[in-house]
Amino acid sequence: MITRIAHKYLDYKYREVACFIENPIRAQEEILSYLLRNGAQTYIGQQFKFPEIKNKDDFRYNVPVFHYEDLRPYLDKILVDKRQNVLWNKPVNWFAMSSGTTEDKSKYIPVTKESLTGGHYKCGEQMLAIYGRANPDAKFFFGKTLVLGGSKQINRIGDGVFTGDISAILIKNLYFWAKRSRTPESISLLPDWEVKLQALTDYAVKNDVRAFMGVPSWLMVLLKKIKADTGRELTDIWPNLEVFFHGGVSFTPFEEQYRKIIQKPDMWYWETYNASEGFFGVQFEAGSKEMLLMLDSNIYYEFMPMSEWDKENPKTLTLDEVKTGENYAILISTNGGLWRYMIGDTIEFTSTNPYLFHITGRTKNFINAFGEEIIIDNAEKALSAACLLTGAQITEYTAAPVYFGDNNTGAHEWLIEFATEPDSLEKFTLALDENLKKVNSDYEAKRSYNLSLGLPIVRNLPKGTFNEWMKSIGKLGGQNKVPRLSNNRDYMDRLLAFTKKSH
């Protein structure tokens, strides 16, 4: 009976999904109208004449594209000047902290009650409905869901205004009935990662865990600890284990390890695309890596073609104008108070009926294999500080992730060609690591206790290596550049093989 009731509810929620699949353009037009009505009397709405905007073309013409640096003055009016009605006509009481900007160690992304209930939580229920449709025998709701995100302590920064990782905000504001089936808040929000890891282990081994939810890199650390501490196979501990809802970083580097550590052929892996700014996508079918764009979560989408990324007044496309096979940067307007905001992620549509896509990367070079979001600006600042401390000078460099192995955590590997070598490569490595922590809070979190991300691996390449390599592939000189950061090892492994052969 409980199974029937649960699946009836999931069927009911799936009708919401079916509705926006059938009428995607209308769903988006209604959201734009809703956002403009509520934003009309705000500070930003008055500045850009929201009441005069009648359609999507007026919206694109009147309102500029916002990057985080453009958004920050508005956030300061809320955070510093203690004003409301700046970005949204309801109180903004929460700010999700997320790294990735060139300006600050952490970005502050506004989160409202409306964006939580009508966005994150609504899409979470729809995610379960989509999964339940693919797996009619789903019974995960009979047991516990082990939730492991990158959550941190909630910080009070004003009267009724708080900051925290989006994971912490979601957990703190979750419906009481949903909390009963998940990892207790008293464990999820523990500030000390080592203490939390032990508490999660103690909790998990005593409960009928049937689902995991979280970032693959963090969860792998926990699962390895549980297996090592108990000396048991995970399927013996949790015989009813059914599904892992994962997101945050690409699952591809971890897939083989998960199938190895969870020896369960019928285990389900379901991808999600949930960020500080909103819940954007959910895997649509079993065995597919394509995600469905969530079109009724109070987010209005625009898409910027690659050719427009660096332009001062870039052109954008609406949903009815996109094509499959093209790389687009995503812009969002939300009831969290974001307007034509460029989140930095890029996607490619594989279908427009329904709107299916996969994530292609970021608009800039980056490393985000473990949720650390290292960007070029982070790397340049940390390398400069390490050089200053050790008397080094760098000619060329490139960096890429080293993925989890059976006997190691993840790490970043740096291939560096020095014009002047550091007085100690070990000292340089430690300085690089410490300064990356200073400029990027997500990297700092992932480096905690060496559990998810280990100390960087720095290799000193012989002088001239990069030029010889570029020459060997016909890309020496001109506009050709050595990729500074890469989220995969394609370039790194080819360069290492060339170096080994040449030297």
C-alpha positions in Angstrom: 0.0 0.0 0.0 2.8 2.4 0.9 4.5 1.6 -2.4 1.3 2.4 -4.3 0.8 5.6 -2.4 4.4 6.7 -3.0 4.3 6.0 -6.7 0.9 7.7 -7.0 2.5 10.8 -5.6 5.5 10.5 -8.0 3.1 10.1 -10.9 1.3 13.3 -9.7 4.6 15.2 -9.7 5.6 13.8 -13.1 2.5 15.4 -14.6 4.2 18.7 -13.8 7.2 17.6 -15.9 5.0 16.3 -18.7 3.2 19.7 -18.8 6.3 21.8 -19.4 7.7 19.2 -21.8 4.5 19.6 -23.9 4.5 23.4 -23.6 8.1 24.5 -23.1 7.9 28.0 -24.7 4.6 28.9 -22.9 6.1 27.8 -19.6 9.1 30.1 -20.1 7.0 33.1 -21.2 4.8 32.7 -18.1 7.9 32.7 -15.9 9.3 35.8 -17.5 6.0 37.6 -17.0 5.9 36.5 -13.3 9.5 37.6 -12.7 9.0 41.1 -14.3 5.8 41.7 -12.3 7.5 40.9 -9.0 10.7 42.8 -10.0 8.9 45.9 -11.3 9.1 47.9 -8.1 12.5 46.8 -7.0 15.6 49.0 -7.2 17.0 47.1 -10.2 13.5 47.0 -11.8 13.1 50.7 -11.6 16.7 51.2 -12.9 16.0 49.1 -16.0 12.4 50.0 -16.5 10.8 46.6 -15.9 7.2 48.1 -16.1 7.9 49.1 -19.7 9.1 45.6 -20.8 6.4 43.8 -22.7 8.2 40.8 -24.2 11.4 38.8 -24.4 12.9 41.2 -26.9 12.3 44.3 -24.7 13.9 42.3 -21.9 17.0 41.6 -23.9 17.3 45.2 -25.1 16.7 46.9 -21.7 18.6 44.7 -19.3 22.3 44.1 -19.7 24.0 40.8 -19.1 25.3 40.5 -15.6 28.5 38.8 -14.4 29.1 38.5 -10.7 31.3 41.6 -10.7 28.3 43.5 -12.1 26.0 42.0 -9.5 28.2 42.8 -6.5 27.2 46.5 -6.0 23.5 45.4 -5.7 24.5 42.7 -3.2 26.4 45.3 -1.2 23.2 47.3 -0.8 21.7 44.3 0.9 24.7 42.9 2.7 26.3 46.3 3.7 23.6 48.9 3.6 21.0 46.5 5.0 18.4 47.4 2.3 15.7 45.1 0.9 13.6 45.3 -2.3 16.9 45.7 -4.2 16.8 42.6 -6.4 13.5 41.0 -5.5 10.3 42.2 -3.8 10.5 39.7 -1.1 13.2 39.5 1.7 16.6 38.0 0.7 17.6 36.4 4.0 20.1 33.8 2.7 23.2 34.0 0.6 24.8 30.8 -0.8 28.6 31.0 -0.8 30.3 29.7 -3.9 33.8 30.3 -5.3 34.7 31.0 -8.9 34.8 34.7 -9.2 37.9 36.8 -10.0 37.0 39.3 -7.3 36.4 37.5 -4.1 37.4 34.3 -2.3 33.6 33.5 -2.2 30.7 34.7 -4.2 27.5 35.5 -2.4 24.5 34.2 -4.4 21.1 35.5 -3.2 18.6 32.9 -2.1 14.9 33.6 -1.3 12.1 31.5 0.2 10.5 31.6 -3.3 13.6 30.3 -5.0 13.9 27.4 -2.5 10.3 26.3 -2.6 9.5 27.0 -6.2 12.9 26.0 -7.5 15.3 23.7 -5.6 12.6 21.7 -3.6 10.1 21.6 -6.5 12.8 20.3 -8.9 13.9 17.8 -6.2 10.5 16.3 -6.1 10.3 16.3 -9.9 13.7 14.5 -10.0 12.3 11.7 -7.8 9.3 11.6 -10.2 11.5 11.2 -13.3 13.5 8.5 -11.5 10.4 6.7 -10.3 9.0 6.7 -13.9 12.2 5.0 -15.1 12.3 2.6 -12.2 8.7 1.4 -11.4 10.1 -0.9 -8.8 11.8 1.9 -6.8 11.6 1.4 -3.0 14.2 3.8 -1.8 11.5 5.7 0.2 11.2 2.8 2.6 14.7 3.5 4.0 17.1 6.3 4.7 18.8 8.7 2.2 22.5 9.4 3.1 23.0 13.0 2.1 26.6 14.3 1.8 27.3 17.6 0.3 29.9 20.3 0.9 27.8 21.9 3.6 29.4 24.2 6.1 28.2 25.9 9.3 25.5 28.6 8.8 26.9 32.1 9.4 24.8 34.9 10.7 25.9 38.2 9.1 23.0 40.5 10.1 19.5 40.6 11.5 17.9 37.6 10.0 20.5 37.4 7.2 22.6 34.2 6.9 25.3 32.8 4.6 26.3 29.2 4.0 27.0 26.5 1.4 23.9 25.9 -0.7 23.9 22.4 0.8 23.6 23.8 4.3 20.8 26.3 3.2 18.8 23.5 1.6 19.1 21.3 4.6 18.3 24.0 7.1 15.1 25.0 5.2 13.9 21.6 4.2 10.3 20.5 4.9 10.1 18.7 8.2 8.6 15.5 6.7 11.5 15.3 4.2 14.1 15.6 6.9 12.9 12.4 8.6 14.2 10.2 5.8 17.6 11.9 5.4 20.8 12.2 7.3 20.0 14.2 10.5 20.7 17.9 10.4 22.8 17.6 13.5 25.3 15.5 11.5 25.0 17.2 8.1 25.8 20.6 9.4 28.8 19.6 11.6 31.5 22.2 10.8 34.5 19.9 11.4 34.8 17.5 8.4 36.7 14.8 10.3 34.2 14.8 13.1 31.3 14.8 10.5 32.9 11.9 8.6 33.0 9.8 11.7 29.5 10.7 12.7 28.2 9.9 9.2 29.9 6.5 9.3 28.4 5.7 12.7 24.9 6.8 11.5 25.1 5.0 8.1 26.2 1.6 9.3 23.2 1.4 11.7 20.5 2.4 9.2 18.8 0.9 6.2 20.4 3.2 3.7 18.7 2.9 0.3 19.9 6.1 -1.5 22.8 8.4 -1.6 22.7 12.0 -2.5 25.7 14.3 -3.0 28.9 15.1 -4.8 30.8 12.0 -6.1 34.2 13.1 -4.8 33.0 13.6 -1.2 30.9 10.5 -1.1 33.7 8.3 -2.3 35.8 9.4 0.7 33.0 8.4 3.0 32.4 5.0 1.3 36.1 4.1 1.4 36.2 5.0 5.1 33.1 2.9 5.9 34.4 -0.1 4.0 37.8 0.2 5.7 36.4 0.7 9.2 33.9 -2.2 9.0 35.9 -4.6 6.8 32.6 -5.4 5.0 31.3 -5.0 1.5 28.9 -2.0 1.2 26.2 -4.3 -0.2 26.4 -6.4 3.0 25.9 -3.3 5.1 23.0 -2.0 2.9 21.4 -4.9 1.1 18.6 -2.6 -0.1 20.8 0.1 -1.5 19.2 1.3 -4.8 20.3 4.7 -6.2 22.8 7.5 -6.1 21.6 10.9 -7.0 24.8 12.7 -7.9 25.8 16.2 -9.1 28.3 19.0 -8.6 31.1 17.5 -10.7 31.3 15.2 -13.6 30.6 11.6 -12.7 32.7 10.2 -15.5 36.0 10.0 -13.6 34.3 8.3 -10.7 32.0 5.9 -12.4 34.4 2.9 -12.6 35.3 3.3 -9.0 31.7 3.4 -7.8 30.9 0.3 -9.7 33.9 -1.4 -8.1 33.2 -0.3 -4.5 29.4 -0.9 -4.8 29.3 -4.4 -6.3 25.6 -4.3 -7.2 24.8 -4.7 -10.9 21.3 -3.2 -10.6 22.5 -0.1 -8.7 21.1 3.1 -10.3 23.1 6.3 -10.8 21.0 9.4 -11.5 22.7 12.7 -12.5 21.4 16.1 -11.4 22.4 19.7 -12.2 21.8 21.7 -9.0 23.9 24.8 -8.3 23.8 27.7 -5.9 21.9 29.7 -8.4 19.2 27.1 -9.1 18.2 23.6 -10.0 18.6 23.4 -13.8 18.5 19.8 -15.0 17.9 16.1 -14.2 18.9 12.9 -16.0 15.8 12.0 -18.1 16.3 8.3 -18.9 18.1 5.3 -17.5 21.5 4.7 -19.0 21.6 8.2 -20.6 23.9 11.1 -19.7 21.4 13.6 -21.1 19.6 15.8 -18.7 16.2 17.5 -19.1 16.1 21.3 -18.7 13.8 22.1 -15.9 11.4 24.7 -17.3 8.9 25.5 -14.6 11.2 26.2 -11.6 10.8 30.0 -11.8 14.0 30.3 -13.8 13.9 32.1 -17.2 16.7 30.9 -19.5 18.7 32.6 -22.2 21.6 31.1 -24.1 24.7 32.8 -25.4 26.5 31.3 -28.5 30.2 30.8 -28.1 30.9 33.6 -30.7 29.3 36.1 -28.3 31.1 35.2 -25.1 33.8 38.0 -25.2 31.6 40.8 -26.7 30.7 43.9 -24.9 27.0 43.7 -25.9 26.5 40.0 -26.5 23.5 38.6 -28.3 21.5 35.8 -26.6 18.9 33.3 -27.7 15.7 32.2 -26.1 14.6 28.6 -25.8 12.7 28.7 -29.1 15.9 29.8 -30.9 18.5 27.3 -29.8 19.8 24.5 -31.9 21.3 21.1 -31.1 25.0 20.6 -31.4 25.9 24.2 -30.5 27.8 25.3 -27.4 25.9 27.8 -25.3 26.7 29.7 -22.1 23.7 29.8 -19.8 22.1 33.1 -18.6 19.3 33.0 -15.9 16.8 35.3 -14.4 15.3 34.0 -11.1 13.0 34.7 -8.2 16.2 34.6 -6.1 17.0 38.1 -7.5 19.3 37.2 -10.4 18.7 39.0 -13.7 20.2 37.9 -17.0 23.0 36.4 -14.9 25.8 34.5 -16.6 26.6 31.5 -14.4 29.7 30.5 -16.3 28.5 27.0 -17.3 28.2 25.9 -20.9 25.8 23.3 -22.3 25.0 21.6 -25.6 21.4 20.6 -26.5 21.0 17.1 -27.9 17.3 17.5 -28.4 14.7 20.2 -28.5 11.7 17.9 -28.1 12.1 17.6 -25.2 14.9 20.0 -24.3 17.7 17.6 -23.4 21.3 18.7 -22.9 24.7 17.8 -21.4 27.2 20.1 -19.6 30.2 21.0 -21.8 32.2 23.0 -19.3 32.8 26.6 -18.4 33.3 29.8 -20.3 36.8 30.0 -19.1 39.6 27.5 -18.4 39.1 25.8 -15.0 39.5 22.7 -12.9 36.4 21.4 -11.2 37.0 17.7 -11.0 36.2 17.6 -7.2 34.0 20.7 -6.9 36.9 23.1 -6.3 36.2 25.4 -9.2 39.8 26.6 -9.7 39.9 29.4 -12.4 42.8 31.1 -14.1 42.8 34.1 -11.7 43.1 31.7 -8.7 46.0 29.9 -10.4 47.9 33.1 -11.4 47.6 34.6 -7.9 48.8 31.5 -6.1 51.7 30.9 -8.6 52.8 34.5 -8.2 52.9 34.2 -4.4 54.8 30.9 -4.6 57.3 32.5 -7.0 57.8 35.5 -4.7 58.4 33.3 -1.7 60.9 30.9 -3.5 62.6 33.3 -5.9 61.2 31.5 -8.9 60.1 32.7 -12.4 57.7 30.7 -14.6 57.9 30.5 -18.4 54.9 28.2 -19.0 52.6 25.9 -17.1 49.6 23.7 -17.3 47.5 21.9 -14.7 45.0 19.1 -14.7 43.3 16.8 -12.2 44.6 13.4 -10.9 41.6 11.3 -10.3 40.9 9.0 -7.3 42.7 5.7 -7.3 42.4 2.7 -5.0 45.3 4.0 -2.9 45.1 7.7 -3.4 42.9 10.8 -3.1 42.5 13.2 -6.0 45.0 15.9 -6.6 46.1 18.6 -9.1 49.1 17.9 -11.2 51.1 21.0 -12.4 53.7 20.8 -15.2 55.8 23.9 -14.9 58.7 25.2 -16.9 60.8 27.6 -14.9 63.0 30.4 -16.2 64.4 30.6 -12.7 63.9 27.5 -10.6 62.7 27.8 -7.0 65.2 27.4 -4.2 63.1 24.4 -3.1 60.4 22.7 -5.2 58.8 21.3 -2.0 58.6 24.9 -0.6 57.1 26.1 -3.9 54.5 23.3 -3.8 53.4 24.1 -0.2 53.2 27.8 -1.1 51.1 27.1 -4.2 48.8 25.0 -2.1 48.4 27.5 0.8 47.8 30.4 -1.6 45.2 28.5 -3.6 43.4 28.0 -0.2 43.5 31.7 0.4 41.9 32.7 -2.9 39.4 29.9 -3.3 37.2 28.7 -0.4 36.0 25.6 -2.3 39.6 24.4 -2.8 40.3 25.1 0.8 37.3 22.9 1.8 38.3 20.0 -0.5 41.8 20.1 0.9 40.6 19.6 4.4 42.5 16.7 6.0 43.7 15.6 2.5 40.6 13.5 2.2 39.0 14.6 -1.0 42.0 16.5 -2.5 45.6 15.9 -1.8 48.7 18.2 -2.0 49.4 19.4 -5.5 51.9 17.4 -7.6 54.4 19.8 -9.2 56.7 18.6 -11.9 59.7 20.7 -13.1 59.9 20.3 -16.9 63.2 20.9 -18.8 63.5 24.3 -20.4 62.1 24.5 -23.9 59.7 21.6 -23.4 56.5 23.5 -24.1 57.9 25.1 -27.2 59.1 21.7 -28.5 55.7 20.2 -27.8 53.8 23.0 -29.5 56.1 22.8 -32.5 55.6 19.0 -32.7 51.9 19.4 -33.0 52.1 22.3 -35.5 50.9 25.0 -33.1 54.1 27.0 -32.3 53.6 30.8 -32.3 50.8 32.9 -33.6 47.6 32.8 -31.6 48.2 29.3 -30.2 48.4 29.1 -26.5 49.2 26.5 -23.9 46.0 25.7 -22.0 46.7 26.8 -18.5 43.9 24.7 -16.8 42.0 21.7 -18.0 39.3 19.7 -16.4 40.5 16.5 -18.0 43.9 14.9 -18.6 43.9 14.7 -22.4 46.5 17.5 -22.9 48.4 16.6 -19.7 49.0 13.0 -20.6 50.1 13.8 -24.2 52.5 16.3 -22.9 53.9 13.9 -20.3 54.3 11.2 -23.0 56.1 13.7 -25.2 58.4 14.8 -22.4 59.3 11.2 -21.5 60.1 10.4 -25.1 62.2 13.5 -25.7 64.1 13.5 -22.5 
